[in-house]
Amino acid sequence: MNIIILGAGQVGSSVARELARDDFNEITVVDVSQPVLDELQERMDIRTVRGNGSYPSVLEQAGIDDADLLIALTNSDEINMVACQVAWTLFNTPLRVARIRSQDYMQRRELFHEEDGVPVSVTISPENLVTEYIHHLIEHPSALQVLDFAGGRVQLVAVRAYADGPLVGHPLRDIRRHIPGIDVRVAAIFRGGQAVAAEADTVIEPDDEVFFIAARKHISRVIAELRRLDKPIRKVMLAGGGSIGGQLAALLERRYQVKVIEMSPERADELSRELNNTLVLQGDAANPDLLEEENIEAMDVFCALTNDDEANILSAMLAKRMGARKAMSLINRPAYVDLVESDMIDIAVSPHQVTIGAMLANIRRGDVVAVHALRRGSAEAIEAVAHGTRKDSKVVGRRLDELKLPRGSVIGAIVRGEQVLIAHHDTVIEPDDHVIIFLTDKRQVHEVEKLFQPKATFL
């Protein structure tokens, strides 16, 4: 696939790095900064073009005539939208993805339309995606990761098994006996950073990272079998009241006691007017006197959400040391994530990994409607739609034990209309089923895609 990426910032460079790993993709990155482009080209096998990505001449130089996909990820919503307009009007580029940060634009969905609006095929808001991601983690405080599939009817959850969990020390076949009436599938287990086959006789050990799939309504019950459930969340403190902090506070204040610490007096004043049940404080979240004064030791969750990685790490570590039960930090630099996610910080959230999944869902072959990067991008979960009949499809009309899935791939669940079916060996895939697949080795994703592509004779 011929892909042009506009913007070589943190999001753009991460997306380029991810897509460049695929030998099937030809990547061109456009940015106004030549030093940034030179650094990218040293690390990846890509083309680069210097210039404003909304200019027709720059897009032509980047090869827009033959491009299959334009991904506009600059820091300017307006440049991203104009670039999509130019690509559609002058070059008829088939698929156009734009990063839109302003909620003023995002709340007017009718604005994005090929016939009488701005011709953006897909809008991506990293801020919205990250806000939703953190919201899920606060709803399930015992989880390391919570991901939605099939409109939220199915969730894939990662938890770390504790020694006192009822299922720890038992084989997976005991799950049904422990939680009768609840269907669940353990998709993968990571032990010491390595994938362990999730077979019926596999024994769950303390500190295992367990990924399981279940209907949304059963998630909390399954988590309780793997570890002691954390106490319910009541009090949340957010460091940073920017786009993510403001949106998250608006979501959380409906159910929780929320405090926001914002450095900018102007932004703090703006937030105090926008939010209804949130206490907004102007100050430095890394100031121990302020944290002590605001009873940090009584906080169930502390989230550091500023644009500064170092400030986020410092304030989250400080909050944890001063007694906050759980500390999360937004971290943009991938090298920092594994470094700090341990005893210092409970969960490090990478906006790039959250965003990349939304991008990948639009370039996967076959009908792939959702993609989530897992374990810092080394694993992946996808939602694919089965099409065709037994005659022209490799999956439709077949039992799961008949499928030739690549090594490290597990089908965890099938969503059929409103019905959630946890996958078993004798489950038969029907047309239009949404199939949730977990891949411990994402290099096998193309084999899975080919499996779900009907033959060319299918109409």
N, C-alpha and C positions, 0 to 999 in steps of 0.2 A: 504494500500500500504506500502511495506517495503522500506524505504528510508534511504540511508546513505549520510550524509553531511560531507564533508571534509573541515575543517577550522571553528573555533569558534570565528572568529573576529566579527566586527560589522555587516557585511553583513551576515555571516554564522549564527550567533546567532539570528538575526532578522528573517531569513528564517526558522530556526528551531522553533522559537517561534510561527510563523504563522502556520506552518504545524502541529505542535503539538496540536493546538487547535482542529484539526479534529480527531475525535475518530477513523476514518477509517485508520489513518496512524500510523505506528510504526517507530519511528525516532531513529537513532544512529548517534551521532556526534563524529568525529575523529579530534583530535588536538594534537600538541606536548606539550601543556601546561596543566598540571594536575590542577593547581589552577583555570584556566579558565573553565575547564570542570566541576570541583566541583561546581563552582558558577552557571553554567548552570543547573546542575542536581538538585540543590536546588530549582530552580525556575520553572522547567518543568519536566514532566513525560517522560523522554527520557533515552536511554542508552548512555554511553560515552566510548570511547576507546582512550587511549593515544598512540600516535605514528605518524610516517610519513605516510600520506595517500596514497602515491604512492607505498609503500611496499606491495607485495602480502600477506605476513604473517599478516600485520596489517589489510588489507582489509578482510582477512579470519576471523580474530578475530571479526571484525565488522559485519560479517554475509553476506558477498558479495555473497555467494553461493545462497542465497534465496532472494537477493535484486531485486526489480523491477526498482529502480531508484538510480543512483549515481549522486550527485550534488557536484562537486569539486569547492570550493570557497576559497581556500587558497590564500595568497598574491603572490604566485609564479605561473605564467602561465605554466612553465615547469612541476612543480609537478602536476598541474591540468590535463595537457595533458597526462603525463605518467600514471596517475591514471586511466584515461579513456582507455588508451591502455591496461593496465593490466586487468581492469575489463572486457573488450571485449575479449581479446585474451585468458585469462585463465579461466574466469568465465561466459562468454557470457551474461553479464548483458544487459537487453533489452534496457534501455534508459540511456544515459550518458550526463550530462550537465556540461559544464566547463566554469568557469569565465576566460575570456581572456582580459587582460588589454592592452597589447601592440598592437598598431595600425599596427606595422610591421606584426604581425600575422594576425590580423583581415582583412587586405587588401588582403591577399592571401587566399580567401575562398576555393580554390581548395585543400588547405592543409588538410581540415577536411573532410575525406571520409573513410567509413568503409573498402572498398576493398583495396585501395592502398594509404591511407593517415592515419592521426591520427583519430581514430574512435570516434570522438566527435559528438553525435547526435545533440546537440544544443549548440551554443556558446552564452554566455551572457557577455556583456560588460557594467557594471554599468556606466562607464564613458560615453560611447556613449548614453546610455538611458537617463542619466541626462542631457547631452548636448542637446539632441533633445527636452527634456521636457522644459528646460529653453528657448530654441530658440522659441518654440511655445508661451510661456508666453510673450516674447518680441514682437512677431508678433501681439499678441492680448493684449495690455497693460491694458485693462479694465477687463481682466479675472483673476480668481483665479486659475483655472485649465483648461487645454486644452488637450484632449486625442483623439488619432486617432483610427478609426476602419475601417475595410475593405480597407486596403491600403491607408488610408487618405481620402477616398471619403466621409466618415461621421465623424463628430467630436462631442464629448460630452464636453460641456463647463459649467463651474461653474462661476457665477458672483454674486456680492452682489448688490441687488437692491437699488437704490438711490431714495430719495424722489421726485426728479424732473424727474424721468424716465416716459415716456409716458404711460407705462402699469402699473406703480405702483398705487395702489388704485383701480385697475380694476380686474374683474374676468378673469380667463384664457380663457374663451370662446371669449373674445374680441381680442385675438391675431390675428385671421384671418382678422378682420376688420382693425386692425392697420397696418398690413403688408400683404396686399392682394398679392396673387401670390407666397408667400413664405410659404412652409409647415414646421412646427416646432412642436416638442413635448416636453413639460415640463415633465421631468421624475420624478423630486422630488423637494420639497422645504424644507429647514431646517430653522426653526425659533427658535432662542434661543437654538440652538444645538439639537432640537428635530425635527423629520421628520413630515411634514404636508402633508396630502393626496393631490395630485395634481389633483383635480377634476375640472370639467368645471366651477363650481361656486366658486372655491377657489380664494380669493382675494390676490394679491401680496402686501405685506407690505414693508415699508422701512427697510433696513438691512436684509431682507430675503436672504438666500443663495439659488440661483435658479440654478438647473441643467437642461440644455436643450440639445436636440439632433437635429441636422439639417445637411443638406449637407454642405460641407466645404465652398462653395462659398457664402452661406447665413449667415455665422456666424456673421460677423461684423454688418449686418443689424439687426439681432435679438438682439445683445448686446445693440444696440442703443435704443431699446424699453424699456430696463430694467434699464438703467442708462445713464448718460451723457458720451459720448465717450471721453476717454482721448485723448489729443493731440497726433499726430503721434510721434513715437520715431525717434529721429535723432542722439542723442549723448549717447553713452554707455561707462561706465567705469567698468572694471573688476578688482577685487582685487584677485590676484593669477593667475599665468600663468602655472599651472601644466597641467595635461592631459585634464581636463575639460575646464579650462580657455583657453588653447591653441586651442583646437578644436572649442570652442564657438567663439573665436575671428576670426578664419579662416572663419566660417560661416557668422558672422555678418559684417565683413569688406566689403563684397560685396554690402551692402545696407546702412550701418550706419557708422558714425564717431566713431571709437573705440579707447579707451586707455586701456592699461593693466599695472597694477602696480605689479611688481614681486620683492620679497625680495632677491632672490638669484642672484648675478651678472652673474653667469654662465648661468643660465636658461634665464635670461633677454636677454643676448647676443644671445643665441640660438633662442629665439622667434623673436628677431629683424631681424634675417636672414630668418626665416621661413615665417613670415607674410609680406604681400605686402603693405597693406594700413592701418596698425595699428601702433599707437604710443606706444612704449614699454618704460616704466619708471622703473628704479630700485630704490626700496625704500620700506618703510613701509606704507601700506594702512591705518593704524590707526594713522598716523601722521597728525594732523590737518593742519600743515603748508604746507605739500605736497599737501593735498586735496585742500586747498585754492589757492595755486599756480597754480594748474591744473583746476581751475574754477569748483569746484564741484557743485556750485549753478546752473550751466548751464547744468548739466547732467540730461537727461531724465530717465536713469536707472543706478543704481549702483548695481553690483552683487559681493558679497563676496564669493569666491570659493576656499579658501585655505583648507588644511586638518585639521585646528585647529578651532573647533566650537567656542571657546571663542573669538578668533581673528576675526572670521567672524561676530559674533554678535556685537562686539565692533565697528568694522569698518563700518558695515552697519548702526548701530545706529548713529554713528558720521556723516556719509555721509547724512543721512536723516535730522539730526538736522542742518547741514550746508547748506541745500537747495536742495539736490538731489530730483527730483520729486518722484521717486519710488526706494525703496531699497529692494533687495532680498538677502537672505543668505542661503548658503548650511549648513545644520545642521544634523549631524549624530546621535546625542543622541535624542531619541524620547521624553524624558522628557523636553527637551529644546524647542521643536517646538511650542507647545501651549503656552508656557510661553512668548515667544518673538513675536509671530505673532499677532500683534495688532497695536497700534499706533506707536510702536517703529520700527517695521519692517513690510513692506507690505506683503511679501510672504516668508515663510520659506520652503525650498525645502529639503525633506528627501530622500536621495539616496536609503535608504532601502525600502521605500514604492514604489518608482519607479521601483526598481529591482524586488521586490517580485511579481509584476504582471506578469513579463516575466517568472518567475519560475512557477507560478500557472497555466499558460496556458499549461504547459507541463505535469501536473499531474491531471487535471480535467478529470472526466469521460465524455464519449461522445466526439464529435468532437468540442472541444473548442479551438479556434485559437487565442484569445486575452483575457486577464484579466487585469483590472486596479483596484487597491485599491483606495478608495475614503475616504475623511474625516478621515484621519489618520488610515485607515484600518477598520473602522466600517461599511462602505458601500462598494459595489463592482459593477463594470460594466463588463459584459462578452459578448463576441461575439461567438455564437454557430452556427454550420452549421446543418441544418435540413436534415435528410436522410430518405429514405424509401418512402412508400406510405401511403395513409390513412388507409390501412389495418394493416400495421405493425409499424406505428408510431403514437405517441400521439399528434403530432403537424402538420404533413404534411396533406394538404387537408382540414384543419380546419380554420375557422375564428378565429380571436383573442379573440372574446367574447365567444368562445366555450372552450377555454383552461382553465384548472384548475391551474392557476398560484398561487404559495404560496403567503401568505400575504406579502406586502411590495415589490412585484416584478412588474416591469412595462416593457413591450416591447416598446422600443422607436422608432426603425427603422428596416427596412429590406433592405438588399442590394441584388439585383437580377442581376447578371452580372454587367453591368455598371450603372444600374438603382438604384437610391436611393428612397425608399418608406418610408415616415414617417408613423408610425403605427397608424391605426384607428381601431375601433371595428369590421368593416366588412372586414378588410384586410385578405386575405387567404394566408397561408404559403405554398410555393411550394418546391419540392425537390431541394436541394443544395442552398436554400436561406441562407444568413448570417443574423442571427437575433441578434440584440443588445438589451440586457436586463439589466436593472438597478435594483439593490437590495438594499433597504434601510437597510435591516437586512441581513448581509452576512451569518448568520446561516442557512438561507433558500437555500443556494447555491446547496446543494445536491438534494433538491426537484426539482430545475430547471434542474440540470444535468440529473436526471432520466426522466424528461419530454422529453428531447431531445435524449434519447437513444432509438433507434429502438428495436423492439422485437428480440429475439435470432434467429428467423426464417429468419430475413432479411439478404440477402447476397449482 
